[in-house]
Amino acid sequence: MRDWQGKRYWLVGASEGLGLALAQIISRAGAEVILSARNADRLAEAVASLPGTGRVVPCDVADRASVQAAADAVGEVDGVVFLAGVYWPMKAQDWDSAQVEAMCDINFTGCARVMGAVIPDMVQRGSGHVVICGSLSGFRGLPGAIGYAASKAGVMALAESMHCDLRGSGIEVQVANPGFIKTRLTDKNDFSMPFLMSPEVAAREMFEHMNSGAFKKSFPMVFSWVFRLSQFLPDWAYYRLFAPK
């Protein structure tokens, strides 16, 4: 079990949903929590719901200057959790360039911006804890997931590369890959969502992972097997199952 007492954690993308639920758990465990997102009013409501110490630092992960200003305002932290993300369900036939670029720029490049603002200091100190939120949709390309699946695949690969480089450095890197979570983002879906989780259930899964020594956790476990095993299917079998003509 990780010692949370007196620690400082910066959660980026934590004004609602999974991010807020996780912030409440971390706060209850004894850490000071700094919440960032674009909506200052929503952040104020979020920090007021925390059982422990917290503060607000607004940040737009799509803007490098905003990320750096937020990192400077936050200061030295023991851990950073990246949860920011946007999503629109989309087929290639319905390509919306603005929405696709937003998913790539916020979900993936936004993560890289935040990591670039905190990792150098952690490397210099020789300590730190980084947690990145991926997705089961990032394991392999899916129908109707233009932009989102690619951005999450990028996030997961980024975490894997960081884990490779930072092993033994004192900086712990973890990635969590959840399935469907009941939020305003998944409310856009008009299809069945197996094993749909509440933000609170997903946050407990993620917190358990953060307390473990494991690098990767994909959940719900049974549902995750479908995506993890799909990586071993030959193309002809994968597309017949996941994207039949």
ABEGO torsion letter per residue (X at the ends): XBBABGBBBBBBGAABEAAAAAAAAAAAAGBBBBBBBABAAAAAAAAAABABBBBBBBBBAABAAAAAAAAAAAEBBABBBBABBBBBBBBAAABBAAAAAAAAAAAAAAAAAAAAAAAAAAAAAGBEBBBBBBBAAAABBBBGABGAAAAAAAAAAAAAAAAAAABGAGBBBBBBBBBBBBBAAAAABABBBBGBBBAAAAAAAAAAAAABABABBBOBAAAAAAAAAAAABBAAAAAAAABBX
